Amino acid sequence: MVSMRSICGIVLAILVVTSAYVRAVDQPPRILGTWYGQYQVATGDGTHQAEMWLEIFYQANEGGWEVRGHNRWNVLDEPGENIQGADSKGRNFEHYDTVDGTIAKDGKTIEFAEEHRESAIDATLVGPDTMKATFNPDDDSPGFHVTLKRIDTHYQPSNINVLGIDISHHSGEVDWETVKEQGYKFAYVKATEGVDDADPMFEKHWRALREAGMARGAYHFYVTEDDPAEQARFFASRLKGDPGTLPPAVDVELLGHNTEGDLSKTLLVFLRTFEKETGVKPMIYTDSNFWDVHYRPEFSEYLLWVAEYGVRMPRVPFGWKNWVLWQRNENKKIKGVEKGVDVNLLHPEVDFESLKPGGRL
């Protein structure tokens, strides 16, 4: 016969095991960090060696244990090419995509999806620093398996991916604390357009962003028909005393009906006038399709904020070597914003702390 003391001991043991299991399930593993692996990939002309750096830079434990990151990879086209290896952190990567996903309730299974290639990625944690992943592309290319080892669990500013949004009064009301809780680190707010059109919600958003402690920058929508020096002074007048914590930007994306003259020359007037008024060199926002038609390649001294959607990597307009910010989603719905916003990504190799008014990368 089992004694009452034995029964109590068994019950206590069950409760301890159950409690440990619940804690394990309620606290999913922290998968933040950089994961590296090498694998074989089949193409039309044979099998090639490849390597990958999967970086998970955001993990939220609420509402499904959301994770977010990016992957970079190289496919070696010729025998004898050098593998970059884990220590390179993918600095000279050939390909790039962003990933979103969730950790299952078992705390081991992770489902990712690439945003642009739309590959489904099924991953399993087989240890605290080992992940086995299967990539299933959404096209005719074959899938592949890769074992990834976590090579870095500690972040420095230069290898954190940073997401932000840009808004105008068209976005409506914004709860900046809610936006911040979702992992967005910065915001650009429209301040002015042309020579006399001030965004009616700029000051409200500007003040609320400062109170929320988010990095913030202002932008001006450039009107090619209006006097460039007047536009620059108008934009500068809204920022005096508080230029923000990110470089001010000029949005160059539209050709006015009555535009005349050399567009490059007039834009340079705007840029130089603004810098004279504020002491800060502005950033240029544009897209390749527009810029390469209307402007000469003589603006590389200015930081580039490029817009392009539905691609793995944005095209860089003629004259620049690379981008600093990439607007990769437009009119997206996110929590805390009444209407749509544009979502932006900081370049993986840019130190966010260096991206400030007057800073040089």
C-alpha positions in Angstrom: 0.0 0.0 0.0 1.2 3.5 -0.9 1.5 5.8 2.0 -0.1 9.2 2.1 3.5 10.7 2.4 4.4 8.9 -0.8 1.3 10.1 -2.6 2.0 13.7 -1.5 5.6 13.3 -2.8 4.4 12.1 -6.2 1.9 14.9 -6.5 4.6 17.5 -5.5 6.9 16.0 -8.1 4.2 16.2 -10.8 3.5 19.8 -9.9 7.2 20.7 -10.1 7.6 19.0 -13.5 4.4 20.7 -14.8 5.5 24.1 -13.5 8.8 23.7 -15.2 7.1 22.7 -18.5 4.7 25.7 -18.3 7.6 28.0 -17.7 9.5 26.5 -20.6 6.5 27.0 -22.9 5.7 30.5 -21.7 9.3 31.6 -22.1 10.4 30.8 -25.7 14.1 30.7 -26.4 15.8 34.0 -27.1 16.9 33.5 -30.7 18.3 37.0 -31.2 21.7 37.0 -32.9 23.5 36.1 -36.0 23.3 32.5 -37.3 25.7 31.1 -40.0 25.8 28.0 -42.1 27.1 26.6 -45.4 25.0 24.5 -47.8 24.7 23.1 -51.3 22.2 24.6 -53.8 21.2 23.1 -57.1 20.9 25.4 -60.2 20.4 24.8 -63.9 24.2 24.4 -64.4 24.9 22.1 -61.4 25.4 22.2 -57.7 27.1 25.2 -56.0 28.5 25.9 -52.6 26.7 28.6 -50.7 26.8 30.3 -47.3 24.2 32.2 -45.3 24.0 34.7 -42.4 20.5 34.7 -40.8 20.2 37.6 -38.3 17.3 37.8 -35.9 17.1 41.3 -34.5 13.6 41.5 -33.0 11.6 39.1 -30.8 8.4 39.9 -29.1 6.9 37.4 -26.6 3.4 38.8 -26.9 0.7 37.7 -29.3 2.4 34.7 -30.9 6.1 35.2 -30.1 6.8 37.3 -33.2 10.3 37.4 -34.7 11.8 39.5 -37.4 15.1 39.6 -39.1 17.0 39.3 -42.4 19.1 36.8 -44.3 22.1 37.4 -46.5 23.7 34.8 -48.7 26.3 34.1 -51.3 26.3 31.4 -54.0 29.7 30.6 -55.3 29.5 30.4 -59.1 33.0 29.0 -59.7 35.0 26.2 -58.1 37.7 27.5 -55.9 36.0 30.8 -54.9 36.6 31.8 -51.4 34.0 31.2 -48.7 33.7 34.4 -46.6 33.1 32.6 -43.4 31.2 33.3 -40.3 33.5 36.1 -39.1 32.7 38.3 -42.1 29.1 38.8 -40.8 28.1 38.9 -44.4 29.6 42.2 -45.1 30.2 41.4 -48.8 26.9 39.5 -49.3 25.5 39.1 -52.8 21.8 38.6 -52.0 19.5 39.9 -49.3 15.9 39.5 -48.0 13.9 40.3 -44.9 12.1 37.7 -42.9 9.2 37.6 -40.5 8.0 34.7 -38.4 6.7 33.1 -35.2 8.0 30.7 -32.6 5.5 27.8 -32.0 4.2 27.0 -28.5 6.7 24.1 -28.2 9.5 26.7 -28.0 11.5 24.9 -30.7 9.7 25.2 -34.0 10.0 28.5 -35.9 8.2 29.4 -39.1 9.7 32.2 -41.2 8.6 33.8 -44.5 10.9 35.8 -46.8 9.2 39.0 -47.7 10.3 39.4 -51.3 11.3 35.9 -52.6 8.3 34.6 -50.5 10.1 31.4 -49.6 8.7 29.5 -46.6 11.4 28.6 -44.0 10.7 25.8 -41.6 13.3 25.8 -38.7 13.8 23.7 -35.6 16.0 24.6 -32.7 18.1 21.5 -31.9 20.1 23.2 -29.2 20.5 26.7 -27.8 22.8 27.7 -30.6 21.9 25.3 -33.4 19.1 25.6 -35.9 18.2 23.3 -38.7 16.3 25.1 -41.5 14.6 24.1 -44.7 14.0 26.7 -47.4 11.1 26.1 -49.8 11.1 28.8 -52.5 7.9 30.1 -54.0 9.1 29.5 -57.6 10.6 26.7 -59.6 14.0 26.7 -57.9 14.8 23.7 -55.7 14.6 23.9 -51.9 17.5 23.2 -49.7 18.5 22.4 -46.1 21.0 24.3 -44.0 22.3 23.9 -40.4 22.9 27.3 -38.8 25.1 27.9 -35.8 24.6 31.0 -33.7 27.9 32.9 -34.0 26.9 36.1 -32.2 24.5 36.7 -29.4 25.6 40.2 -28.6 24.7 43.2 -30.7 26.8 46.2 -31.5 25.1 49.2 -33.2 26.7 48.5 -36.5 25.0 45.1 -36.9 21.5 45.7 -35.6 18.8 46.0 -38.3 16.7 49.1 -37.5 13.1 49.7 -38.8 11.3 53.0 -38.8 8.3 54.7 -40.4 7.6 57.9 -42.2 4.3 59.7 -42.0 2.4 62.9 -42.9 -1.0 64.2 -41.9 -2.4 61.6 -44.3 -1.5 58.9 -41.8 -3.9 60.4 -39.2 -3.4 60.1 -35.4 -0.5 58.1 -34.1 0.1 56.5 -30.7 3.9 56.6 -30.6 4.3 54.4 -27.6 2.4 51.6 -29.4 4.6 52.1 -32.5 7.7 52.0 -30.3 6.6 48.8 -28.6 6.4 47.0 -31.9 10.1 47.5 -32.4 10.2 50.6 -34.7 13.1 52.7 -33.7 12.7 55.9 -35.7 10.3 58.1 -37.6 10.4 60.7 -40.3 7.6 63.3 -40.3 6.6 65.6 -43.2 7.2 69.2 -42.2 6.7 71.2 -45.4 6.0 71.1 -49.1 6.9 73.8 -51.7 7.2 77.3 -50.4 4.2 77.7 -48.2 2.5 74.4 -47.5 3.2 73.3 -43.9 2.0 69.9 -42.8 -0.8 70.6 -40.2 0.2 67.7 -37.9 4.0 68.2 -38.0 4.4 70.0 -34.6 2.1 67.5 -32.8 4.0 64.5 -34.1 7.4 66.2 -33.5 6.6 66.9 -29.9 5.1 63.5 -29.3 8.1 61.7 -30.8 10.4 63.7 -28.5 8.4 62.8 -25.5 8.4 59.1 -26.6 12.2 59.2 -26.9 12.2 57.9 -30.5 14.8 59.0 -33.0 13.1 61.5 -35.4 13.8 63.3 -38.6 11.8 65.8 -40.7 11.3 65.9 -44.4 10.4 68.4 -47.1 8.4 67.5 -50.2 10.3 69.2 -53.0 8.2 71.0 -55.7 10.2 71.4 -58.9 8.1 74.4 -60.0 8.8 76.5 -56.9 11.9 78.6 -56.1 14.4 76.2 -54.5 16.0 78.8 -52.2 12.6 79.8 -50.9 11.7 76.1 -50.3 14.9 75.6 -48.4 14.4 78.6 -46.1 10.7 77.6 -45.5 11.8 74.0 -44.5 14.6 75.4 -42.3 12.2 77.8 -40.5 10.2 74.8 -39.2 13.3 73.2 -37.6 15.0 76.1 -36.0 15.8 75.3 -32.4 14.9 71.6 -32.8 16.4 70.0 -36.0 15.6 66.5 -34.7 18.0 63.6 -34.1 18.2 62.3 -37.7 19.3 64.1 -40.8 16.6 66.3 -42.4 15.5 64.9 -45.8 14.3 66.3 -49.0 11.8 64.2 -50.9 12.5 64.4 -54.7 10.1 62.2 -56.6 7.7 64.3 -58.7 8.1 66.5 -61.8 5.8 69.6 -61.8 3.8 70.5 -64.9 5.5 73.9 -65.3 9.0 72.8 -64.5 11.7 74.5 -66.5 15.5 74.7 -66.5 18.3 72.4 -65.2 16.8 70.2 -62.4 20.2 69.3 -61.0 21.2 72.9 -60.7 18.0 74.0 -58.9 18.1 71.1 -56.5 21.7 72.0 -55.6 20.5 75.5 -54.8 18.0 74.0 -52.4 20.5 71.7 -50.7 23.2 74.4 -50.3 20.7 77.0 -49.1 19.3 74.6 -46.5 22.8 73.8 -45.3 23.6 77.4 -45.0 20.5 78.1 -43.0 20.8 75.2 -40.6 24.5 74.1 -40.7 23.2 70.6 -41.6 23.7 68.7 -44.8 20.3 67.1 -45.7 19.6 63.6 -46.9 18.0 63.0 -50.4 14.9 60.7 -50.7 14.2 59.4 -54.2 13.8 56.4 -56.4 15.9 55.1 -59.3 13.2 55.4 -62.0 12.7 59.1 -61.3 16.2 60.2 -60.4 18.0 58.5 -63.3 15.8 60.4 -65.9 16.0 63.9 -64.4 19.2 64.3 -62.4 22.9 64.2 -63.0 25.2 61.9 -60.9 26.7 64.6 -58.8 25.0 64.2 -55.5 26.9 61.4 -53.9 28.1 63.6 -51.0 24.5 63.5 -49.7 23.1 60.5 -47.9 20.6 58.5 -49.9 17.2 57.3 -48.8 15.8 55.2 -51.6 12.3 53.9 -52.3 11.5 50.7 -54.0 8.9 48.0 -53.2 8.5 44.3 -53.8 12.2 43.7 -54.4 15.0 41.8 -52.5 17.3 44.8 -52.7 16.6 48.3 -54.0 18.3 49.7 -57.0 20.8 52.5 -56.3 20.3 55.7 -58.4 23.2 56.6 -60.7 25.9 58.4 -58.8 25.6 56.7 -55.4 27.4 53.6 -54.3 24.8 52.6 -51.7 21.7 53.6 -49.7 21.4 54.5 -46.0 17.6 54.1 -45.6 15.4 52.0 -47.8 11.6 52.7 -47.9 10.5 49.1 -48.7 6.8 49.2 -47.8 4.2 51.9 -48.6 0.8 52.6 -47.0 1.2 49.7 -44.5 -1.1 49.3 -41.6 0.6 49.0 -38.2 -0.7 49.1 -34.7 -0.9 52.6 -33.2 -1.4 54.4 -36.5 -4.8 55.4 -37.7 -4.1 55.1 -41.4 -1.3 53.8 -43.5 2.5 54.4 -43.1 5.6 53.7 -45.1 8.1 51.4 -43.5 11.9 52.0 -43.8 15.0 49.9 -43.1 18.4 51.1 -42.0 21.2 49.6 -44.1 22.6 46.6 -42.2 26.1 48.1 -42.3 25.2 51.6 -41.0 25.8 52.4 -37.4 22.5 53.9 -36.2 24.2 56.0 -33.6 26.2 57.8 -36.4 23.0 58.7 -38.3 22.4 62.1 -36.9 22.2 65.7 -38.2 25.6 66.7 -39.5 27.0 63.1 -38.9 29.3 61.4 -41.4 29.0 57.7 -41.9 
